[in-house]
Amino acid sequence: MFKLDRKLIFSASVLAVAALFAVGCGGSSSATPVGSTSINGKATIDGGTIYPVVNGTTGPYAVNVNAHKGGFKYGKKPTQNEIDAWNKDVMPDGTGLPEGSGSVEEGEELYEAQCVMCHGDFGSGASGTAGGYPALSKGNAYELQKTMTNQRSGDNKDGDGPARAFGSYWPQTSTMWWYIQSGMPHPNTKSLSNDETYALTAYILNINEIIIDGVEVDDDYVLDREKFLKIHLPNEDGFVPNIDGPGALDDVRKFFANAKNFGGQNLNQGAVRCMKDCQADTVKTVYVSASGGIKDFNPPMSVVRDLPADKGPFDPIAAYEASCAACHAGYLSPGASEWAGYTGKGIEAVYKNGINGTEGGMPANGGSALTEKEFKLVVDYLIKGK
């Protein structure tokens, strides 16, 4: 059985290091010497080195010590109520999970109204000009979980790789519940009630064909807190090291103490930190010769040199309908008077916000594959309405 996903492990390590980072960068600590690879006698989670601020430097770098003294030039200190509104976690054991309920049918209605434009029909993922948003389902989660062992190497080099979607890949449903309520829908986060969040979660479980306590989540299923705590996703044991429970940090340390656990070809194999000449020579290098080079490409290399077909004149209205209407039909619609509040700093500022994205929910380039020139034409249409 596969037991490794470095991406998740790295994410867990980053979270752990973030908790430890305050010791290393917030000021000197008698328990943490300069250049230490341990904190209070225990190895750092990611194998990195801690450099506390000592005499105005951290490692070889100078630090603006005045910046560490606090103070705000802009904005204000958040109130406790504002902090509490965002500082909410939902854990696999039910900690932080409120009471509530929602049906698959209700969740499907919510999904069609607020989610389908980004995540596609039945959670299949967005495509075309609205690309970039992940699929939430690729079919039966239990069957697709078996693809987690697929690697495009050996006999399977031309085969399918792992099918990573929520049902087949994620270990816990609590992450889904928390993310929906805290971060979705994208333009209007934290707008869903507890019951609506249960309903959307139920629908996503439904399209992944999940079974809860022996009962399939069908179209008539109603999900509540009691049933939620009985959910076991097929890939819940598909990750190492263990990142749950009171012994999680020590489990991670033990795992990374042995490079063989994560496939490292460390020349000084084992718990030896390595920053230079670490990788064993395991790959034969092939160079292309000037007299001929590689010819047997599979599939054959294309020698076509035709120019792309002319698509005709760009239609900003059609592009708006395909990529922007889902959000802008309700706010800052084409020609709306509200645009006056955004154009005061000039059209270039509006272009820049649209291309780079904003914290208010505008995805970079509108989540589209439009060129910069095409995107600006769509913005012009939105502002002028013609």
VOROMAR-319131 format. One line per 4 residues: number of its first residue (from 0); their letters; for each residue x, y, z of N, C-alpha, C. Coordinates in steps of 0.1 Angstrom, whole numbers, plus 5000, padded with zeros to 4 digits. Example, Ala and Ser with C-alpha at 12.3 -4.5 7.8 and 13.67 -1.06 7.14 Angstrom:
0 = as = 5132,4943,5078,5123,4955,5078,5132,4967,5078 | 5128,4978,5071,5137,4989,5071,5129,5000,5079
end
This chain:
0 = mfkl = 5008,4988,5000,5000,5000,5000,5009,5012,5000 | 5005,5022,4992,5013,5034,4992,5011,5042,5005 | 5022,5048,5009,5021,5055,5021,5029,5068,5021 | 5028,5075,5010,5037,5087,5009,5031,5098,5000
4 = drkl = 5030,5109,5005,5027,5121,4996,5035,5133,5002 | 5045,5136,4995,5054,5146,5000,5048,5160,5001 | 5038,5163,4992,5032,5176,4992,5024,5178,5005 | 5016,5168,5010,5009,5169,5022,5019,5170,5034
8 = ifsa = 5029,5161,5033,5039,5161,5044,5045,5175,5045 | 5049,5181,5034,5055,5194,5034,5046,5204,5040 | 5033,5204,5036,5023,5213,5041,5022,5212,5056 | 5021,5200,5061,5021,5197,5076,5033,5203,5082
12 = svla = 5045,5201,5076,5057,5205,5082,5057,5221,5082 | 5052,5227,5072,5052,5242,5072,5044,5247,5083 | 5032,5241,5086,5023,5245,5097,5031,5243,5110 | 5038,5232,5111,5045,5230,5124,5056,5240,5126
16 = vaal = 5063,5242,5115,5074,5252,5116,5069,5266,5119 | 5057,5269,5113,5052,5282,5116,5050,5284,5131 | 5046,5274,5138,5044,5274,5152,5057,5276,5159 | 5068,5271,5154,5081,5271,5160,5089,5284,5156
20 = favg = 5084,5290,5145,5092,5301,5139,5093,5313,5148 | 5082,5315,5157,5083,5326,5166,5095,5326,5175 | 5099,5314,5179,5110,5313,5188,5123,5317,5180 | 5124,5314,5167,5136,5316,5160,5137,5330,5155
24 = cggs = 5126,5337,5152,5127,5350,5145,5122,5362,5153 | 5116,5359,5164,5110,5370,5172,5119,5376,5182 | 5131,5370,5184,5140,5375,5193,5149,5364,5198 | 5159,5367,5206,5169,5357,5210,5162,5348,5220
28 = ssat = 5167,5336,5221,5162,5326,5230,5174,5318,5236 | 5174,5317,5249,5185,5310,5255,5185,5295,5252 | 5173,5290,5248,5172,5276,5245,5175,5273,5230 | 5177,5284,5222,5179,5282,5208,5192,5289,5203
32 = pvgs = 5203,5283,5203,5216,5289,5198,5215,5293,5184 | 5224,5303,5180,5224,5307,5166,5227,5295,5157 | 5220,5294,5146,5222,5283,5136,5218,5269,5142 | 5209,5269,5151,5205,5256,5157,5196,5248,5147
36 = tsin = 5197,5235,5147,5188,5226,5140,5179,5220,5150 | 5177,5225,5162,5168,5219,5172,5163,5230,5180 | 5152,5228,5186,5145,5237,5196,5142,5229,5209 | 5148,5234,5220,5146,5228,5232,5150,5213,5232
40 = gkat = 5160,5210,5224,5165,5196,5223,5159,5188,5213 | 5149,5193,5206,5142,5185,5196,5145,5191,5182 | 5146,5182,5172,5149,5186,5158,5138,5194,5153 | 5141,5204,5144,5131,5212,5137,5123,5203,5128
44 = idgg = 5111,5205,5127,5102,5196,5119,5106,5194,5105 | 5110,5205,5098,5114,5203,5084,5128,5201,5081 | 5136,5199,5092,5150,5197,5090,5158,5210,5088 | 5152,5221,5089,5158,5234,5086,5166,5239,5098
48 = tiyp = 5172,5251,5096,5180,5257,5107,5173,5269,5112 | 5173,5271,5125,5167,5283,5131,5178,5294,5134 | 5175,5306,5129,5184,5317,5131,5176,5328,5139 | 5177,5329,5152,5171,5339,5159,5178,5353,5157
52 = vvng = 5170,5364,5160,5176,5377,5158,5185,5380,5170 | 5198,5381,5167,5208,5384,5177,5217,5396,5172 | 5218,5406,5180,5226,5418,5177,5223,5423,5163 | 5210,5424,5160,5205,5430,5147,5207,5422,5135
56 = ttgp = 5210,5409,5136,5211,5400,5125,5204,5387,5127 | 5200,5381,5117,5195,5367,5117,5203,5359,5107 | 5212,5350,5112,5222,5344,5103,5231,5355,5097 | 5233,5354,5084,5241,5364,5078,5234,5377,5074
60 = yavn = 5221,5378,5077,5213,5389,5072,5209,5399,5083 | 5210,5412,5079,5206,5423,5089,5191,5423,5090 | 5187,5428,5102,5172,5428,5105,5169,5442,5109 | 5158,5447,5105,5153,5460,5110,5146,5457,5123
64 = vnah = 5153,5459,5134,5148,5455,5147,5136,5464,5151 | 5136,5476,5146,5124,5485,5149,5111,5479,5144 | 5112,5472,5133,5100,5466,5128,5094,5455,5137 | 5102,5450,5146,5098,5439,5155,5092,5445,5167
68 = kggf = 5092,5458,5169,5086,5464,5181,5071,5467,5180 | 5065,5464,5168,5051,5465,5167,5047,5479,5162 | 5034,5482,5163,5029,5495,5158,5023,5494,5145 | 5013,5502,5142,5006,5501,5129,5006,5515,5123
72 = kygk = 5009,5515,5110,5009,5528,5103,4995,5529,5095 | 4990,5517,5091,4977,5517,5084,4968,5507,5091 | 4955,5509,5089,4945,5500,5095,4943,5502,5110 | 4938,5491,5116,4936,5492,5130,4937,5477,5136
76 = kptq = 4939,5477,5149,4940,5464,5155,4926,5457,5155 | 4925,5445,5151,4912,5438,5150,4906,5436,5164 | 4893,5437,5165,4886,5435,5178,4886,5420,5181 | 4883,5416,5193,4883,5402,5196,4871,5395,5188
80 = neid = 4860,5402,5186,4849,5396,5179,4853,5394,5164 | 4861,5403,5158,4866,5401,5145,4875,5389,5144 | 4884,5388,5154,4893,5376,5154,4885,5363,5155 | 4876,5363,5164,4868,5351,5167,4860,5347,5154
84 = awnk = 4856,5357,5146,4848,5354,5134,4856,5346,5124 | 4869,5348,5124,4878,5340,5114,4885,5329,5121 | 4888,5330,5134,4896,5320,5140,4888,5308,5144 | 4884,5300,5134,4875,5289,5136,4881,5277,5129
88 = dvmp = 4883,5266,5136,4888,5253,5130,4877,5243,5132 | 4877,5233,5122,4869,5222,5123,4878,5210,5122 | 4879,5202,5133,4888,5191,5134,4882,5177,5131 | 4890,5167,5127,4884,5154,5124,4876,5148,5135
92 = dgtg = 4880,5151,5148,4872,5145,5159,4860,5153,5162 | 4856,5163,5155,4844,5171,5157,4846,5184,5164 | 4858,5186,5169,4860,5199,5176,4858,5210,5166 | 4850,5220,5170,4847,5231,5162,4835,5229,5152
96 = lpeg = 4830,5217,5151,4819,5214,5142,4806,5217,5148 | 4798,5227,5143,4786,5230,5149,4774,5221,5146 | 4763,5222,5153,4751,5215,5150,4745,5220,5137 | 4738,5212,5130,4731,5216,5118,4728,5205,5109
100 = sgsv = 4721,5207,5098,4719,5196,5089,4715,5202,5075 | 4717,5194,5065,4714,5198,5051,4713,5186,5042 | 4705,5186,5032,4703,5175,5023,4711,5176,5011 | 4713,5165,5004,4719,5165,4991,4712,5173,4981
104 = eege = 4698,5172,4981,4690,5180,4972,4692,5195,4974 | 4692,5200,4987,4695,5214,4990,4709,5218,4985 | 4719,5209,4988,4732,5211,4984,4734,5213,4969 | 4727,5205,4961,4728,5206,4947,4722,5219,4942
108 = elye = 4712,5224,4948,4706,5237,4944,4716,5248,4947 | 4722,5247,4959,4733,5257,4962,4744,5257,4953 | 4749,5244,4949,4760,5242,4941,4757,5249,4927 | 4745,5246,4921,4742,5251,4908,4741,5266,4908
112 = aqcv = 4738,5272,4920,4736,5287,4920,4749,5294,4923 | 4758,5287,4931,4770,5295,4936,4784,5288,4933 | 4784,5276,4928,4797,5269,4927,4800,5264,4912 | 4789,5261,4905,4791,5254,4892,4800,5262,4882
116 = mchg = 4799,5275,4883,4806,5283,4873,4821,5282,4875 | 4826,5278,4886,4841,5276,4888,4844,5261,4889 | 4836,5253,4895,4840,5239,4897,4833,5229,4887 | 4825,5234,4878,4820,5226,4867,4808,5217,4871
120 = dfgs = 4801,5212,4861,4790,5203,4864,4794,5191,4872 | 4786,5188,4882,4789,5176,4891,4803,5176,4896 | 4809,5188,4898,4822,5189,4904,4833,5184,4895 | 4831,5184,4882,4841,5179,4872,4853,5188,4870
124 = gasg = 4852,5200,4875,4863,5210,4873,4860,5219,4862 | 4865,5231,4863,4863,5241,4853,4871,5239,4841 | 4867,5244,4829,4875,5242,4817,4873,5254,4809 | 4881,5255,4798,4880,5266,4788,4885,5279,4795
128 = tagg = 4878,5290,4792,4883,5303,4797,4882,5305,4812 | 4875,5296,4819,4874,5297,4833,4882,5286,4840 | 4893,5282,4833,4901,5271,4839,4909,5275,4851 | 4914,5265,4858,4922,5268,4870,4915,5264,4883
132 = ypal = 4902,5261,4883,4896,5257,4895,4895,5241,4896 | 4897,5236,4908,4899,5221,4909,4886,5213,4908 | 4888,5201,4903,4876,5191,4903,4874,5187,4917 | 4861,5185,4920,4857,5180,4934,4853,5166,4933
136 = skgn = 4852,5160,4921,4849,5146,4920,4853,5141,4906 | 4858,5129,4905,4861,5123,4893,4855,5109,4891 | 4845,5107,4900,4838,5094,4900,4837,5087,4913 | 4836,5074,4913,4835,5067,4926,4849,5068,4934
140 = ayel = 4848,5074,4946,4860,5076,4953,4867,5064,4957 | 4860,5053,4960,4867,5041,4964,4875,5034,4953 | 4870,5035,4941,4877,5029,4930,4889,5038,4926 | 4887,5052,4926,4897,5061,4922,4908,5062,4933
144 = qktm = 4905,5058,4946,4916,5059,4956,4926,5049,4952 | 4923,5038,4945,4933,5028,4941,4943,5033,4932 | 4940,5044,4925,4949,5050,4915,4960,5058,4922 | 4959,5060,4935,4969,5067,4943,4983,5060,4942
148 = tnqr = 4983,5047,4939,4996,5040,4937,5001,5041,4923 | 4994,5047,4914,4998,5048,4900,5010,5057,4898 | 5020,5053,4891,5031,5062,4888,5034,5060,4873 | 5037,5071,4867,5040,5070,4852,5054,5066,4850
152 = sgdn = 5057,5053,4854,5071,5048,4852,5069,5033,4851 | 5080,5026,4846,5080,5012,4845,5069,5008,4834 | 5061,4998,4838,5051,4993,4828,5040,5003,4827 | 5039,5012,4836,5027,5022,4835,5032,5036,4830
156 = kdgd = 5043,5036,4823,5048,5050,4819,5039,5057,4810 | 5030,5050,4803,5021,5057,4794,5006,5056,4800 | 5005,5052,4812,4992,5050,4818,4987,5063,4825 | 4976,5061,4833,4971,5072,4840,4978,5073,4854
160 = gpar = 4979,5086,4858,4985,5088,4871,4974,5089,4882 | 4978,5093,4894,4968,5093,4904,4956,5103,4901 | 4944,5099,4904,4932,5107,4902,4929,5115,4915 | 4935,5126,4917,4934,5134,4929,4921,5143,4929
164 = afgs = 4911,5139,4935,4899,5147,4938,4896,5146,4952 | 4886,5153,4957,4882,5153,4971,4880,5139,4976 | 4871,5131,4970,4867,5118,4976,4878,5108,4975 | 4886,5108,4965,4897,5098,4964,4910,5101,4971
168 = ywpq = 4912,5114,4973,4925,5119,4978,4926,5124,4992 | 4916,5133,4995,4916,5139,5008,4914,5129,5019 | 4921,5131,5031,4919,5122,5042,4907,5124,5051 | 4903,5137,5052,4893,5141,5061,4882,5150,5055
172 = tstm = 4870,5148,5059,4859,5157,5054,4858,5170,5062 | 4864,5170,5074,4863,5182,5082,4870,5194,5075 | 4880,5191,5067,4887,5201,5060,4878,5208,5049 | 4870,5199,5043,4860,5204,5033,4850,5213,5039
176 = wwyi = 4844,5208,5051,4834,5216,5057,4839,5230,5061 | 4851,5230,5067,4857,5242,5072,4860,5252,5060 | 4865,5246,5049,4869,5255,5038,4857,5260,5031 | 4846,5253,5030,4834,5258,5023,4829,5270,5031
180 = qsgm = 4828,5268,5044,4822,5279,5052,4831,5291,5054 | 4844,5289,5054,4854,5300,5056,4858,5307,5044 | 4859,5299,5032,4864,5305,5020,4856,5305,5008 | 4844,5300,5009,4835,5299,4997,4821,5305,5000
184 = phpn = 4814,5309,4989,4819,5310,4975,4829,5321,4973 | 4837,5320,4963,4849,5328,4962,4846,5343,4963 | 4835,5349,4956,4833,5363,4957,4826,5367,4970 | 4821,5358,4978,4813,5362,4989,4815,5352,5001
188 = tksl = 4828,5352,5006,4831,5342,5016,4824,5344,5029 | 4822,5334,5037,4816,5334,5050,4801,5338,5049 | 4795,5336,5038,4781,5340,5036,4771,5328,5038 | 4777,5316,5039,4768,5304,5041,4766,5300,5055
192 = snde = 4753,5296,5058,4750,5292,5071,4755,5278,5074 | 4754,5274,5087,4758,5260,5090,4750,5250,5082 | 4737,5252,5081,4729,5242,5074,4733,5242,5059 | 4735,5254,5053,4739,5254,5039,4753,5247,5037
196 = tyal = 4762,5248,5047,4775,5242,5046,4773,5227,5047 | 4764,5222,5055,4761,5208,5056,4756,5203,5043 | 4747,5211,5037,4740,5207,5024,4751,5206,5013 | 4759,5215,5012,4769,5215,5001,4779,5203,5004
200 = tayi = 4783,5201,5016,4792,5190,5019,4785,5177,5015 | 4772,5176,5019,4764,5163,5015,4764,5161,5000 | 4762,5172,4992,4762,5171,4978,4776,5166,4972 | 4786,5171,4978,4800,5167,4973,4803,5153,4977
204 = lnin = 4798,5148,4989,4799,5134,4993,4791,5126,4983 | 4780,5131,4979,4771,5123,4970,4777,5121,4956 | 4783,5131,4950,4789,5130,4937,4802,5122,4937 | 4807,5120,4950,4819,5111,4951,4815,5097,4955
208 = eiii = 4802,5094,4956,4796,5081,4960,4801,5076,4973 | 4802,5085,4983,4807,5081,4996,4796,5073,5004 | 4800,5064,5012,4792,5056,5021,4795,5060,5035 | 4784,5063,5043,4786,5067,5057,4779,5056,5065
212 = dgve = 4786,5050,5074,4781,5040,5083,4772,5030,5076 | 4777,5025,5064,4770,5015,5057,4759,5020,5048 | 4756,5033,5048,4746,5039,5039,4752,5048,5029 | 4748,5046,5016,4753,5055,5006,4747,5068,5006
216 = vddd = 4755,5079,5004,4749,5092,5004,4742,5094,4990 | 4729,5091,4990,4722,5092,4977,4715,5105,4977 | 4706,5107,4967,4700,5120,4964,4691,5124,4976 | 4686,5115,4984,4677,5118,4995,4684,5120,5008
220 = yvld = 4697,5118,5008,4704,5118,5021,4704,5131,5028 | 4703,5131,5041,4704,5143,5049,4716,5142,5059 | 4725,5151,5058,4737,5151,5066,4736,5160,5078 | 4739,5154,5090,4739,5163,5102,4752,5160,5109
224 = rekf = 4754,5166,5121,4767,5165,5128,4769,5150,5133 | 4759,5143,5137,4760,5129,5142,4765,5120,5131 | 4759,5122,5119,4763,5114,5107,4777,5118,5102 | 4780,5131,5103,4793,5136,5098,4804,5129,5105
228 = lkih = 4803,5127,5119,4814,5122,5127,4816,5107,5124 | 4807,5101,5115,4809,5087,5112,4815,5085,5098 | 4819,5096,5091,4825,5096,5078,4839,5091,5078 | 4842,5081,5070,4856,5076,5068,4859,5076,5053
232 = lpne = 4867,5086,5048,4871,5086,5034,4880,5075,5031 | 4880,5070,5019,4889,5059,5015,4904,5061,5016 | 4908,5074,5016,4922,5076,5017,4927,5082,5030 | 4919,5080,5041,4922,5086,5054,4935,5080,5059
236 = dgfv = 4939,5068,5055,4952,5063,5060,4963,5063,5049 | 4961,5071,5039,4970,5071,5028,4982,5080,5029 | 4985,5085,5041,4996,5095,5042,5005,5091,5054 | 5017,5094,5052,5027,5093,5063,5036,5105,5063
240 = pnid = 5042,5109,5074,5040,5104,5087,5026,5108,5093 | 5023,5103,5104,5010,5107,5111,5011,5122,5115 | 5001,5129,5111,5001,5144,5115,4989,5147,5124 | 4983,5137,5130,4972,5139,5139,4976,5134,5153
244 = gpga = 4969,5140,5163,4971,5135,5176,4983,5141,5184 | 4984,5139,5196,4994,5145,5205,5008,5141,5201 | 5010,5129,5195,5023,5125,5191,5027,5129,5177 | 5020,5137,5171,5022,5140,5156,5035,5146,5154
248 = lddv = 5040,5156,5161,5052,5163,5159,5064,5153,5160 | 5064,5145,5170,5075,5135,5172,5074,5125,5161 | 5062,5121,5156,5061,5112,5145,5068,5118,5132 | 5066,5131,5130,5072,5137,5118,5087,5137,5120
252 = rkff = 5092,5141,5132,5106,5141,5134,5113,5127,5131 | 5106,5117,5136,5112,5103,5134,5112,5100,5119 | 5101,5104,5112,5100,5101,5098,5112,5107,5090 | 5114,5120,5092,5124,5127,5085,5138,5125,5090
256 = anak = 5139,5118,5101,5153,5114,5105,5159,5103,5097 | 5151,5097,5088,5156,5086,5080,5152,5089,5065 | 5162,5093,5057,5159,5097,5044,5153,5087,5035 | 5155,5074,5039,5149,5063,5031,5134,5063,5031
260 = nfgg = 5128,5070,5042,5113,5071,5043,5107,5079,5031 | 5114,5089,5026,5109,5097,5016,5117,5096,5003 | 5124,5085,5001,5130,5083,4988,5143,5091,4986 | 5148,5097,4996,5160,5105,4994,5172,5096,4991
264 = qnln = 5180,5100,4981,5193,5093,4978,5204,5101,4984 | 5204,5103,4997,5214,5111,5004,5227,5103,5004 | 5238,5109,4999,5251,5102,4999,5255,5098,5014 | 5251,5107,5023,5254,5104,5037,5240,5099,5043
268 = qgav = 5236,5087,5038,5223,5082,5041,5220,5082,5056 | 5208,5086,5059,5203,5086,5073,5200,5100,5078 | 5201,5102,5091,5197,5115,5097,5208,5125,5096 | 5215,5126,5084,5226,5136,5082,5221,5147,5074
272 = rcmk = 5221,5159,5079,5217,5171,5071,5227,5173,5060 | 5221,5176,5048,5230,5177,5036,5225,5189,5028 | 5235,5198,5024,5232,5209,5016,5240,5210,5003 | 5249,5200,5001,5258,5200,4990,5262,5186,4986
276 = dcqa = 5261,5183,4973,5265,5169,4968,5257,5158,4976 | 5244,5161,4977,5236,5152,4985,5230,5140,4977 | 5228,5142,4964,5221,5132,4956,5230,5122,4950 | 5227,5109,4952,5236,5099,4945,5233,5099,4930
280 = dtvk = 5244,5096,4923,5243,5096,4908,5235,5084,4903 | 5222,5085,4901,5213,5074,4898,5208,5075,4884 | 5211,5086,4877,5205,5088,4863,5216,5089,4853 | 5215,5082,4842,5225,5083,4831,5221,5095,4823
284 = tvyv = 5231,5104,4821,5229,5116,4813,5232,5113,4798 | 5222,5117,4789,5224,5115,4775,5224,5129,4768 | 5235,5131,4760,5236,5143,4753,5233,5142,4739 | 5227,5153,4733,5224,5153,4719,5237,5156,4711
288 = sasg = 5240,5148,4702,5253,5150,4694,5250,5160,4682 | 5260,5167,4678,5259,5176,4667,5257,5169,4654 | 5261,5157,4653,5260,5149,4640,5247,5143,4637 | 5238,5143,4647,5225,5136,4644,5215,5138,4655
292 = gikd = 5219,5135,4667,5210,5136,4679,5199,5125,4679 | 5189,5128,4687,5178,5118,4690,5168,5119,4678 | 5164,5108,4673,5155,5108,4662,5142,5100,4664 | 5143,5090,4673,5131,5081,4675,5122,5087,4686
296 = fnpp = 5116,5099,4684,5107,5104,4693,5094,5097,4692 | 5087,5095,4704,5075,5088,4704,5065,5096,4714 | 5055,5102,4708,5051,5103,4694,5061,5111,4686 | 5061,5109,4672,5070,5117,4664,5069,5132,4666
300 = msvv = 5081,5138,4665,5081,5153,4667,5074,5159,4654 | 5066,5169,4657,5059,5176,4647,5068,5185,4639 | 5067,5186,4626,5075,5195,4618,5066,5205,4611 | 5053,5206,4615,5044,5216,4610,5048,5230,4615
304 = rdlp = 5048,5239,4605,5052,5253,4609,5041,5263,4605 | 5029,5258,4604,5017,5266,4601,5015,5276,4612 | 5010,5288,4608,5005,5298,4618,4992,5294,4624 | 4989,5298,4636,4976,5294,4642,4965,5300,4634
308 = adkg = 4953,5293,4633,4942,5297,4626,4937,5310,4631 | 4932,5319,4622,4927,5332,4626,4913,5330,4632 | 4911,5334,4644,4899,5332,4651,4889,5343,4648 | 4893,5353,4640,4884,5364,4637,4885,5375,4648
312 = pfdp = 4877,5385,4647,4878,5396,4657,4873,5391,4671 | 4880,5397,4681,4877,5393,4695,4863,5399,4699 | 4855,5392,4706,4842,5396,4710,4842,5398,4726 | 4843,5410,4731,4844,5411,4746,4831,5408,4753
316 = iaay = 4820,5409,4746,4807,5406,4752,4806,5391,4754 | 4810,5383,4744,4810,5369,4745,4819,5364,4756 | 4831,5370,4757,4841,5367,4767,4835,5370,4781 | 4828,5381,4782,4822,5385,4795,4812,5374,4799
320 = easc = 4803,5370,4790,4793,5360,4793,4800,5346,4797 | 4811,5343,4791,4818,5330,4794,4825,5330,4807 | 4832,5341,4810,4841,5341,4821,4838,5351,4833 | 4829,5360,4831,4827,5371,4841,4813,5372,4846
324 = aach = 4803,5368,4838,4789,5371,4841,4785,5364,4854 | 4791,5352,4857,4787,5345,4870,4788,5354,4882 | 4798,5362,4883,4800,5371,4894,4795,5385,4892 | 4798,5390,4880,4795,5404,4877,4781,5407,4873
328 = agyl = 4773,5397,4871,4759,5400,4868,4752,5405,4880 | 4757,5402,4892,4750,5407,4904,4757,5420,4910 | 4769,5422,4906,4776,5434,4912,4786,5439,4902 | 4787,5452,4900,4796,5458,4890,4793,5452,4876
332 = spga = 4780,5452,4873,4776,5446,4860,4780,5456,4849 | 4779,5452,4836,4782,5461,4825,4775,5475,4826 | 4782,5486,4827,4777,5499,4827,4771,5503,4840 | 4773,5496,4851,4767,5499,4864,4773,5512,4869
336 = sewa = 4765,5519,4876,4770,5532,4882,4780,5530,4893 | 4780,5518,4899,4790,5515,4909,4805,5516,4904 | 4807,5515,4891,4820,5515,4886,4827,5529,4888 | 4819,5539,4891,4825,5552,4893,4834,5552,4906
340 = gytg = 4831,5543,4915,4839,5542,4927,4852,5535,4925 | 4854,5529,4913,4866,5522,4911,4875,5529,4900 | 4869,5538,4893,4877,5544,4881,4883,5557,4885 | 4881,5561,4897,4887,5575,4901,4902,5576,4900
344 = kgie = 4909,5564,4902,4924,5564,4901,4928,5562,4886 | 4919,5561,4877,4923,5559,4863,4921,5545,4859 | 4919,5543,4846,4916,5530,4840,4928,5520,4842 | 4940,5525,4842,4952,5516,4843,4951,5509,4857
348 = avyk = 4947,5516,4867,4946,5510,4880,4935,5499,4880 | 4924,5501,4873,4914,5491,4872,4919,5479,4865 | 4927,5481,4853,4933,5470,4846,4942,5462,4855 | 4950,5469,4863,4960,5463,4871,4953,5454,4882
352 = ngin = 4943,5459,4888,4936,5451,4898,4930,5439,4892 | 4924,5440,4880,4918,5429,4874,4928,5418,4870 | 4940,5423,4864,4950,5413,4860,4957,5406,4871 | 4959,5414,4882,4967,5408,4894,4957,5401,4904
356 = gteg = 4944,5405,4903,4935,5399,4913,4935,5408,4926 | 4924,5407,4934,4923,5415,4946,4919,5407,4958 | 4921,5412,4970,4917,5405,4982,4902,5404,4983 | 4895,5413,4976,4880,5413,4977,4874,5401,4970
360 = gmpa = 4882,5393,4963,4876,5381,4956,4878,5380,4941 | 4884,5391,4935,4886,5390,4921,4898,5382,4918 | 4896,5370,4911,4908,5362,4908,4916,5368,4897 | 4929,5365,4897,4938,5371,4887,4933,5368,4873
364 = nggs = 4933,5378,4865,4928,5377,4851,4914,5372,4850 | 4907,5374,4861,4893,5370,4861,4891,5355,4861 | 4902,5348,4864,4902,5333,4863,4901,5328,4849 | 4904,5336,4839,4903,5333,4825,4916,5331,4819
368 = alte = 4916,5326,4806,4928,5324,4799,4930,5335,4788 | 4923,5347,4790,4924,5358,4781,4938,5364,4781 | 4942,5369,4769,4954,5377,4768,4952,5390,4775 | 4963,5397,4778,4961,5410,4785,4953,5420,4776
372 = kefk = 4956,5420,4764,4948,5429,4755,4933,5425,4755 | 4930,5413,4754,4916,5408,4754,4909,5412,4767 | 4917,5409,4778,4911,5412,4792,4908,5427,4793 | 4916,5436,4788,4914,5450,4789,4901,5454,4781
376 = lvvd = 4899,5447,4770,4887,5450,4762,4874,5446,4770 | 4875,5435,4777,4864,5431,4785,4861,5441,4797 | 4872,5446,4803,4871,5456,4813,4864,5468,4808 | 4868,5472,4796,4862,5484,4790,4847,5482,4788
380 = ylik = 4844,5470,4783,4829,5467,4781,4822,5468,4795 | 4828,5462,4805,4822,5462,4818,4819,5476,4823 | 4829,5485,4821,4827,5499,4827,4818,5507,4818 | 4819,5506,4805,4810,5514,4796,4797,5508,4793
384 = gk = 4796,5494,4794,4783,5487,4791,4781,5486,4776 | 4791,5488,4768,4789,5487,4754,4803,5485,4747
end
